[in-house]
Amino acid sequence: MVAAVAHVPSDISSPPPPPPCPVPHFSPVRVSGGHRGLRRLLRHRRRAMAAGLAVTAAALVAAGPRHAEQAPSQGHPAAAAAPSRAGTERPRAAALVTAPVRIADAETVRLLHRGDRVDVVASDGSASRVVAAGARVTEVPGPQEGAAESAAEPGALVVLSVPRATAARLAGAGAGMRLAVTLC
């Protein structure tokens, strides 16, 4: 194999370097009090941290979704993701309220934690129906110390965040039926 070498004429030279540019002499710039500001910041770092966190929290609240707008009207997360059939925007979700609900099985309530999503099922012995779908648990109060549960109120209490209409259905169903929960 023979390598082909391109012939470069030797009379082409590189351009001459630019002439030197003189830099004028100037005295150094000194900032007065720079070290004092740093010391003051370090001395008040708790205040600076609190101010930074407050600004961050305000920005997150301003930019984040509104609680009532992100909650679906039926209390279930799938209802919010479902597109509208008419092609228009779906109606605004109902305002959420807190509803204390007595669940028949106290051991099931002990499995719940704040933020869990549950379906509340009402049963009268012969038939059962879902009363609240996708309700968010806001609180799971423990048993009161020194107070024994009476036979009239078996079960355990759980506080749910649901739309106002769902809260009314929960109250009505809790008056005459046994309520149970399933985790979503």
PEJO-V359431 format. One record per pair of residues at least 12 apart in sequence whose ideal C-beta (glycine too) atoms are under 10 Angstrom apart, sorted by the first residue. I is the first residue (numbers start at 0). GAP is how many residues later the second one is. D is the distance in Angstrom with one decimal. If there is no record, write none. Layout:
i->I gap->GAP d->D
i->I gap->GAP d->D
//
This chain:
i->65 gap->27 d->9.6
i->66 gap->26 d->9.5
i->66 gap->28 d->9.5
i->66 gap->29 d->7.0
i->66 gap->94 d->9.1
i->67 gap->24 d->7.8
i->67 gap->25 d->5.9
i->67 gap->26 d->7.9
i->67 gap->27 d->5.6
i->67 gap->28 d->6.3
i->67 gap->95 d->9.4
i->68 gap->23 d->7.0
i->68 gap->24 d->6.4
i->69 gap->23 d->7.7
i->70 gap->22 d->4.8
i->70 gap->23 d->8.0
i->70 gap->24 d->8.8
i->70 gap->25 d->5.5
i->70 gap->63 d->9.3
i->70 gap->65 d->8.3
i->70 gap->90 d->8.0
i->70 gap->91 d->9.0
i->70 gap->92 d->7.3
i->71 gap->18 d->8.8
i->71 gap->21 d->5.9
i->71 gap->22 d->9.3
i->71 gap->61 d->9.2
i->71 gap->62 d->7.3
i->71 gap->91 d->8.6
i->72 gap->17 d->8.0
i->72 gap->18 d->6.7
i->72 gap->19 d->8.1
i->72 gap->20 d->4.9
i->72 gap->21 d->5.5
i->72 gap->90 d->6.3
i->72 gap->92 d->8.6
i->72 gap->93 d->9.3
i->73 gap->19 d->9.0
i->73 gap->20 d->9.2
i->73 gap->58 d->8.8
i->73 gap->59 d->6.1
i->73 gap->60 d->7.4
i->73 gap->88 d->9.6
i->73 gap->89 d->7.5
i->73 gap->91 d->9.2
i->73 gap->92 d->7.6
i->74 gap->18 d->9.2
i->74 gap->19 d->9.0
i->74 gap->21 d->8.5
i->74 gap->42 d->9.0
i->74 gap->43 d->10.0
i->74 gap->44 d->9.2
i->74 gap->45 d->9.5
i->74 gap->57 d->5.7
i->74 gap->58 d->5.6
i->74 gap->59 d->4.8
i->74 gap->60 d->5.3
i->74 gap->61 d->8.1
i->74 gap->85 d->8.8
i->74 gap->86 d->8.6
i->74 gap->87 d->5.2
i->74 gap->88 d->5.8
i->74 gap->90 d->9.4
i->74 gap->91 d->5.4
i->74 gap->92 d->9.8
i->75 gap->41 d->8.4
i->75 gap->43 d->8.3
i->75 gap->54 d->9.7
i->75 gap->56 d->9.0
i->75 gap->57 d->4.3
i->75 gap->58 d->3.4
i->75 gap->59 d->8.7
i->75 gap->108 d->7.9
i->76 gap->40 d->7.1
i->76 gap->56 d->9.5
i->76 gap->57 d->5.6
i->76 gap->59 d->9.6
i->76 gap->107 d->7.9
i->77 gap->55 d->8.8
i->77 gap->56 d->7.6
i->77 gap->106 d->9.6
i->78 gap->14 d->8.9
i->78 gap->54 d->8.2
i->78 gap->55 d->7.7
i->79 gap->13 d->7.6
i->79 gap->54 d->9.5
i->92 gap->70 d->7.1
i->93 gap->68 d->9.1
i->93 gap->69 d->3.9
i->93 gap->70 d->5.8
i->93 gap->71 d->6.4
i->93 gap->72 d->8.3
i->93 gap->73 d->9.9
i->94 gap->68 d->7.2
i->94 gap->69 d->6.2
i->95 gap->39 d->9.6
i->95 gap->40 d->8.3
i->95 gap->42 d->9.4
i->95 gap->64 d->9.6
i->95 gap->65 d->5.1
i->95 gap->66 d->6.6
i->95 gap->67 d->6.1
i->95 gap->68 d->7.9
i->95 gap->70 d->9.2
i->95 gap->71 d->8.9
i->96 gap->63 d->9.3
i->96 gap->64 d->7.4
i->96 gap->65 d->6.7
i->96 gap->66 d->7.4
i->96 gap->67 d->5.2
i->96 gap->68 d->9.7
i->96 gap->69 d->8.7
i->96 gap->70 d->5.1
i->96 gap->71 d->9.5
i->97 gap->38 d->9.8
i->97 gap->40 d->5.8
i->97 gap->41 d->8.0
i->97 gap->61 d->5.5
i->97 gap->62 d->7.1
i->97 gap->63 d->5.7
i->97 gap->64 d->8.1
i->97 gap->69 d->8.1
i->98 gap->21 d->9.4
i->98 gap->33 d->8.2
i->98 gap->36 d->8.0
i->98 gap->39 d->9.3
i->98 gap->59 d->9.4
i->98 gap->60 d->7.1
i->98 gap->61 d->5.2
i->98 gap->62 d->7.8
i->98 gap->63 d->5.5
i->98 gap->64 d->9.7
i->98 gap->65 d->9.2
i->98 gap->67 d->7.6
i->98 gap->68 d->4.0
i->98 gap->69 d->8.8
i->98 gap->70 d->9.6
i->98 gap->71 d->5.3
i->98 gap->72 d->7.1
i->98 gap->75 d->9.1
i->99 gap->38 d->9.8
i->99 gap->39 d->8.6
i->99 gap->41 d->8.5
i->99 gap->57 d->5.8
i->99 gap->58 d->7.5
i->99 gap->59 d->5.1
i->99 gap->60 d->7.9
i->99 gap->67 d->9.6
i->99 gap->70 d->9.1
i->99 gap->71 d->9.3
i->99 gap->74 d->9.2
i->100 gap->17 d->9.6
i->100 gap->19 d->6.5
i->100 gap->30 d->9.1
i->100 gap->31 d->8.3
i->100 gap->34 d->8.5
i->100 gap->36 d->9.9
i->100 gap->54 d->9.5
i->100 gap->55 d->9.8
i->100 gap->56 d->7.2
i->100 gap->57 d->5.6
i->100 gap->58 d->7.5
i->100 gap->59 d->5.8
i->100 gap->61 d->9.1
i->100 gap->66 d->9.1
i->100 gap->69 d->5.5
i->100 gap->70 d->8.4
i->100 gap->72 d->9.1
i->100 gap->73 d->6.0
i->100 gap->78 d->6.1
i->100 gap->80 d->8.3
i->101 gap->51 d->6.6
i->101 gap->52 d->8.3
i->101 gap->53 d->5.0
i->101 gap->54 d->7.2
i->101 gap->55 d->5.5
i->101 gap->56 d->8.0
i->101 gap->72 d->6.1
i->101 gap->76 d->9.5
i->101 gap->77 d->6.8
i->102 gap->15 d->9.2
i->102 gap->17 d->8.0
i->102 gap->18 d->9.9
i->102 gap->51 d->9.8
i->102 gap->52 d->5.2
i->102 gap->53 d->5.8
i->102 gap->54 d->7.7
i->102 gap->55 d->5.7
i->102 gap->71 d->9.2
i->102 gap->75 d->8.7
i->102 gap->76 d->5.4
i->102 gap->77 d->6.4
i->102 gap->78 d->5.6
i->103 gap->18 d->10.0
i->103 gap->19 d->8.5
i->103 gap->50 d->6.6
i->103 gap->51 d->4.6
i->103 gap->52 d->8.8
i->103 gap->70 d->9.8
i->103 gap->73 d->9.1
i->103 gap->74 d->4.2
i->103 gap->75 d->6.0
i->103 gap->76 d->6.1
i->103 gap->77 d->9.5
i->104 gap->49 d->9.0
i->104 gap->50 d->6.5
i->104 gap->51 d->7.8
i->104 gap->73 d->8.7
i->104 gap->74 d->9.2
i->104 gap->75 d->6.3
i->104 gap->76 d->8.3
i->105 gap->37 d->8.4
i->105 gap->43 d->8.0
i->105 gap->48 d->7.5
i->105 gap->49 d->5.4
i->105 gap->50 d->3.8
i->105 gap->51 d->9.2
i->106 gap->48 d->9.8
i->106 gap->49 d->8.3
i->107 gap->47 d->9.0
i->107 gap->48 d->8.0
i->107 gap->50 d->9.3
i->107 gap->72 d->6.9
i->107 gap->73 d->6.0
i->107 gap->74 d->8.9
i->107 gap->75 d->9.2
i->108 gap->28 d->9.4
i->108 gap->31 d->6.3
i->108 gap->32 d->9.4
i->108 gap->33 d->9.9
i->108 gap->46 d->7.4
i->108 gap->47 d->3.8
i->108 gap->48 d->7.5
i->108 gap->49 d->5.3
i->108 gap->72 d->7.4
i->109 gap->30 d->7.9
i->109 gap->32 d->9.1
i->109 gap->46 d->7.3
i->110 gap->29 d->9.3
i->110 gap->70 d->8.9
i->110 gap->72 d->7.5
i->111 gap->25 d->5.2
i->111 gap->27 d->9.7
i->111 gap->28 d->5.1
i->111 gap->44 d->9.2
i->111 gap->46 d->6.0
i->111 gap->48 d->9.8
i->111 gap->69 d->7.1
i->111 gap->71 d->7.7
i->112 gap->24 d->6.9
i->112 gap->27 d->6.8
i->113 gap->22 d->8.8
i->113 gap->23 d->5.9
i->113 gap->24 d->6.4
i->113 gap->25 d->6.3
i->113 gap->26 d->6.8
i->113 gap->45 d->9.2
i->114 gap->21 d->6.7
i->114 gap->22 d->6.5
i->114 gap->23 d->8.3
i->114 gap->46 d->10.0
i->115 gap->19 d->9.3
i->115 gap->20 d->7.4
i->115 gap->21 d->4.5
i->115 gap->22 d->9.9
i->115 gap->24 d->8.8
i->115 gap->42 d->9.5
i->115 gap->44 d->9.8
i->115 gap->65 d->9.0
i->115 gap->67 d->6.3
i->115 gap->68 d->7.9
i->116 gap->16 d->9.1
i->116 gap->17 d->5.2
i->116 gap->18 d->7.0
i->116 gap->19 d->5.9
i->116 gap->20 d->7.6
i->116 gap->43 d->9.8
i->116 gap->65 d->9.9
i->116 gap->66 d->7.3
i->116 gap->67 d->4.0
i->117 gap->14 d->7.9
i->117 gap->15 d->9.0
i->117 gap->16 d->7.8
i->117 gap->17 d->5.6
i->117 gap->18 d->8.1
i->117 gap->19 d->6.2
i->117 gap->40 d->8.0
i->117 gap->42 d->7.3
i->117 gap->62 d->9.6
i->117 gap->63 d->4.4
i->117 gap->64 d->6.5
i->117 gap->65 d->5.9
i->117 gap->66 d->6.2
i->118 gap->12 d->8.5
i->118 gap->13 d->6.8
i->118 gap->14 d->5.1
i->118 gap->15 d->6.8
i->118 gap->16 d->7.4
i->118 gap->61 d->9.1
i->118 gap->62 d->6.8
i->118 gap->63 d->4.8
i->118 gap->64 d->8.2
i->118 gap->65 d->6.1
i->119 gap->12 d->4.2
i->119 gap->13 d->8.1
i->119 gap->14 d->9.9
i->119 gap->15 d->6.2
i->119 gap->38 d->9.0
i->119 gap->40 d->7.3
i->119 gap->42 d->8.6
i->119 gap->46 d->8.8
i->119 gap->49 d->9.1
i->119 gap->50 d->6.3
i->119 gap->53 d->7.9
i->119 gap->54 d->9.0
i->119 gap->59 d->5.8
i->119 gap->60 d->7.5
i->119 gap->61 d->5.7
i->119 gap->62 d->8.4
i->120 gap->12 d->9.7
i->120 gap->52 d->9.2
i->120 gap->56 d->9.3
i->120 gap->57 d->9.1
i->120 gap->58 d->7.0
i->120 gap->59 d->4.9
i->120 gap->60 d->7.2
i->120 gap->61 d->6.5
i->121 gap->47 d->8.7
i->121 gap->48 d->8.4
i->121 gap->50 d->9.0
i->121 gap->51 d->3.9
i->121 gap->52 d->7.7
i->121 gap->54 d->8.7
i->121 gap->55 d->4.2
i->121 gap->56 d->7.3
i->121 gap->57 d->5.6
i->121 gap->58 d->8.1
i->122 gap->50 d->9.3
i->122 gap->54 d->6.0
i->122 gap->55 d->5.3
i->122 gap->56 d->7.9
i->122 gap->57 d->6.7
i->123 gap->49 d->9.1
i->123 gap->52 d->7.1
i->123 gap->53 d->4.9
i->123 gap->54 d->7.6
i->124 gap->52 d->8.7
i->124 gap->53 d->8.0
i->126 gap->50 d->9.6
i->127 gap->49 d->8.5
i->127 gap->50 d->9.1
i->127 gap->52 d->8.1
i->128 gap->40 d->9.8
i->128 gap->44 d->8.2
i->128 gap->48 d->9.0
i->129 gap->52 d->8.8
i->130 gap->31 d->9.5
i->130 gap->35 d->7.5
i->130 gap->38 d->5.2
i->130 gap->39 d->5.6
i->130 gap->40 d->9.8
i->130 gap->41 d->8.5
i->130 gap->42 d->4.7
i->130 gap->43 d->8.5
i->130 gap->46 d->8.5
i->130 gap->48 d->7.3
i->131 gap->28 d->6.8
i->131 gap->30 d->5.4
i->131 gap->31 d->8.9
i->131 gap->34 d->4.9
i->131 gap->35 d->8.3
i->131 gap->37 d->7.0
i->131 gap->38 d->5.7
i->131 gap->41 d->8.9
i->131 gap->47 d->9.4
i->131 gap->49 d->9.2
i->132 gap->29 d->9.5
i->132 gap->33 d->8.5
i->132 gap->49 d->9.8
i->132 gap->51 d->8.0
i->133 gap->28 d->8.9
i->133 gap->32 d->9.7
i->133 gap->50 d->5.7
i->134 gap->23 d->9.3
i->134 gap->25 d->4.3
i->134 gap->26 d->6.8
i->134 gap->27 d->4.8
i->134 gap->28 d->9.2
i->134 gap->31 d->7.1
i->134 gap->32 d->9.4
i->134 gap->35 d->8.3
i->134 gap->46 d->8.5
i->134 gap->49 d->8.8
i->135 gap->23 d->9.9
i->135 gap->24 d->6.7
i->135 gap->25 d->4.5
i->135 gap->26 d->7.9
i->135 gap->48 d->9.7
i->136 gap->21 d->6.2
i->136 gap->22 d->7.3
i->136 gap->23 d->6.1
i->136 gap->24 d->7.9
i->136 gap->44 d->8.7
i->136 gap->46 d->9.5
i->137 gap->20 d->8.8
i->137 gap->21 d->5.0
i->137 gap->22 d->6.6
i->137 gap->23 d->4.8
i->137 gap->24 d->9.7
i->138 gap->18 d->8.9
i->138 gap->19 d->7.5
i->138 gap->20 d->4.0
i->138 gap->21 d->8.9
i->138 gap->22 d->9.4
i->139 gap->16 d->8.0
i->139 gap->17 d->8.1
i->139 gap->18 d->5.5
i->139 gap->19 d->7.5
i->140 gap->15 d->8.3
i->140 gap->16 d->5.5
i->140 gap->17 d->7.9
i->140 gap->18 d->7.1
i->141 gap->14 d->8.9
i->141 gap->15 d->9.4
i->142 gap->13 d->7.5
i->142 gap->14 d->9.1
i->143 gap->13 d->10.0
i->153 gap->24 d->9.1
i->154 gap->19 d->9.9
i->154 gap->23 d->8.2
i->154 gap->24 d->7.9
i->154 gap->25 d->9.4
i->157 gap->21 d->9.4
i->157 gap->23 d->7.2
i->159 gap->21 d->8.9
//
